[in-house]
Amino acid sequence: MDQLIEDLTVVLIHLTASGNESWRGYDTDVLRKLKKENLIGLSNSWQTVYIGENFKNKAIEIINKYQLVPEGKE
């Protein structure tokens, strides 16, 4: 179940991102794990999640894994 939560969080961050930033209203344990894996950066106040190409690639990989087809994004 933890992997599913992490995967869905990655997809949600990807879908709600504005450019390379997203709001950080997600599970802090998942955010810490993604930061430790160097997939995201966090602002000092933890209000903003910064994402890069590795994160975007991971999100697309997860979208394909679960055969999700978001409208207008991918």
MODELLER restraints for C-alpha pairs under 7 A, 6 or more apart:
rsr = mdl.restraints
at = mdl.atoms
rsr.add(forms.Gaussian(group=physical.xy_distance, feature=features.Distance(at['CA:6:A'], at['CA:30:A']), mean=5.91, stdev=0.5))
rsr.add(forms.Gaussian(group=physical.xy_distance, feature=features.Distance(at['CA:7:A'], at['CA:62:A']), mean=6.47, stdev=0.5))
rsr.add(forms.Gaussian(group=physical.xy_distance, feature=features.Distance(at['CA:10:A'], at['CA:59:A']), mean=5.79, stdev=0.5))
rsr.add(forms.Gaussian(group=physical.xy_distance, feature=features.Distance(at['CA:11:A'], at['CA:59:A']), mean=5.36, stdev=0.5))
rsr.add(forms.Gaussian(group=physical.xy_distance, feature=features.Distance(at['CA:11:A'], at['CA:63:A']), mean=6.94, stdev=0.5))
rsr.add(forms.Gaussian(group=physical.xy_distance, feature=features.Distance(at['CA:13:A'], at['CA:22:A']), mean=6.24, stdev=0.5))
rsr.add(forms.Gaussian(group=physical.xy_distance, feature=features.Distance(at['CA:14:A'], at['CA:56:A']), mean=6.73, stdev=0.5))
rsr.add(forms.Gaussian(group=physical.xy_distance, feature=features.Distance(at['CA:14:A'], at['CA:59:A']), mean=6.38, stdev=0.5))
rsr.add(forms.Gaussian(group=physical.xy_distance, feature=features.Distance(at['CA:15:A'], at['CA:73:A']), mean=6.87, stdev=0.5))
rsr.add(forms.Gaussian(group=physical.xy_distance, feature=features.Distance(at['CA:16:A'], at['CA:22:A']), mean=6.35, stdev=0.5))
rsr.add(forms.Gaussian(group=physical.xy_distance, feature=features.Distance(at['CA:20:A'], at['CA:50:A']), mean=5.72, stdev=0.5))
rsr.add(forms.Gaussian(group=physical.xy_distance, feature=features.Distance(at['CA:20:A'], at['CA:51:A']), mean=5.09, stdev=0.5))
rsr.add(forms.Gaussian(group=physical.xy_distance, feature=features.Distance(at['CA:20:A'], at['CA:52:A']), mean=6.39, stdev=0.5))
rsr.add(forms.Gaussian(group=physical.xy_distance, feature=features.Distance(at['CA:21:A'], at['CA:48:A']), mean=6.54, stdev=0.5))
rsr.add(forms.Gaussian(group=physical.xy_distance, feature=features.Distance(at['CA:21:A'], at['CA:49:A']), mean=5.59, stdev=0.5))
rsr.add(forms.Gaussian(group=physical.xy_distance, feature=features.Distance(at['CA:21:A'], at['CA:50:A']), mean=4.71, stdev=0.5))
rsr.add(forms.Gaussian(group=physical.xy_distance, feature=features.Distance(at['CA:21:A'], at['CA:51:A']), mean=6.09, stdev=0.5))
rsr.add(forms.Gaussian(group=physical.xy_distance, feature=features.Distance(at['CA:22:A'], at['CA:48:A']), mean=5.84, stdev=0.5))
rsr.add(forms.Gaussian(group=physical.xy_distance, feature=features.Distance(at['CA:22:A'], at['CA:49:A']), mean=5.09, stdev=0.5))
rsr.add(forms.Gaussian(group=physical.xy_distance, feature=features.Distance(at['CA:22:A'], at['CA:50:A']), mean=6.60, stdev=0.5))
rsr.add(forms.Gaussian(group=physical.xy_distance, feature=features.Distance(at['CA:23:A'], at['CA:47:A']), mean=6.21, stdev=0.5))
rsr.add(forms.Gaussian(group=physical.xy_distance, feature=features.Distance(at['CA:23:A'], at['CA:48:A']), mean=4.95, stdev=0.5))
rsr.add(forms.Gaussian(group=physical.xy_distance, feature=features.Distance(at['CA:23:A'], at['CA:49:A']), mean=5.98, stdev=0.5))
rsr.add(forms.Gaussian(group=physical.xy_distance, feature=features.Distance(at['CA:24:A'], at['CA:46:A']), mean=6.68, stdev=0.5))
rsr.add(forms.Gaussian(group=physical.xy_distance, feature=features.Distance(at['CA:24:A'], at['CA:47:A']), mean=5.40, stdev=0.5))
rsr.add(forms.Gaussian(group=physical.xy_distance, feature=features.Distance(at['CA:24:A'], at['CA:48:A']), mean=5.24, stdev=0.5))
rsr.add(forms.Gaussian(group=physical.xy_distance, feature=features.Distance(at['CA:24:A'], at['CA:49:A']), mean=5.47, stdev=0.5))
rsr.add(forms.Gaussian(group=physical.xy_distance, feature=features.Distance(at['CA:34:A'], at['CA:40:A']), mean=5.93, stdev=0.5))
rsr.add(forms.Gaussian(group=physical.xy_distance, feature=features.Distance(at['CA:35:A'], at['CA:41:A']), mean=5.94, stdev=0.5))
rsr.add(forms.Gaussian(group=physical.xy_distance, feature=features.Distance(at['CA:39:A'], at['CA:51:A']), mean=6.78, stdev=0.5))
rsr.add(forms.Gaussian(group=physical.xy_distance, feature=features.Distance(at['CA:39:A'], at['CA:54:A']), mean=6.13, stdev=0.5))
rsr.add(forms.Gaussian(group=physical.xy_distance, feature=features.Distance(at['CA:39:A'], at['CA:55:A']), mean=4.98, stdev=0.5))
rsr.add(forms.Gaussian(group=physical.xy_distance, feature=features.Distance(at['CA:40:A'], at['CA:49:A']), mean=6.50, stdev=0.5))
rsr.add(forms.Gaussian(group=physical.xy_distance, feature=features.Distance(at['CA:40:A'], at['CA:50:A']), mean=5.49, stdev=0.5))
rsr.add(forms.Gaussian(group=physical.xy_distance, feature=features.Distance(at['CA:40:A'], at['CA:51:A']), mean=4.92, stdev=0.5))
rsr.add(forms.Gaussian(group=physical.xy_distance, feature=features.Distance(at['CA:40:A'], at['CA:52:A']), mean=6.98, stdev=0.5))
rsr.add(forms.Gaussian(group=physical.xy_distance, feature=features.Distance(at['CA:40:A'], at['CA:55:A']), mean=6.76, stdev=0.5))
rsr.add(forms.Gaussian(group=physical.xy_distance, feature=features.Distance(at['CA:41:A'], at['CA:49:A']), mean=5.82, stdev=0.5))
rsr.add(forms.Gaussian(group=physical.xy_distance, feature=features.Distance(at['CA:41:A'], at['CA:50:A']), mean=4.77, stdev=0.5))
rsr.add(forms.Gaussian(group=physical.xy_distance, feature=features.Distance(at['CA:41:A'], at['CA:51:A']), mean=6.52, stdev=0.5))
rsr.add(forms.Gaussian(group=physical.xy_distance, feature=features.Distance(at['CA:42:A'], at['CA:48:A']), mean=5.90, stdev=0.5))
rsr.add(forms.Gaussian(group=physical.xy_distance, feature=features.Distance(at['CA:42:A'], at['CA:49:A']), mean=4.85, stdev=0.5))
rsr.add(forms.Gaussian(group=physical.xy_distance, feature=features.Distance(at['CA:42:A'], at['CA:50:A']), mean=5.98, stdev=0.5))
rsr.add(forms.Gaussian(group=physical.xy_distance, feature=features.Distance(at['CA:43:A'], at['CA:49:A']), mean=6.68, stdev=0.5))
rsr.add(forms.Gaussian(group=physical.xy_distance, feature=features.Distance(at['CA:60:A'], at['CA:74:A']), mean=6.40, stdev=0.5))
rsr.add(forms.Gaussian(group=physical.xy_distance, feature=features.Distance(at['CA:63:A'], at['CA:69:A']), mean=7.00, stdev=0.5))
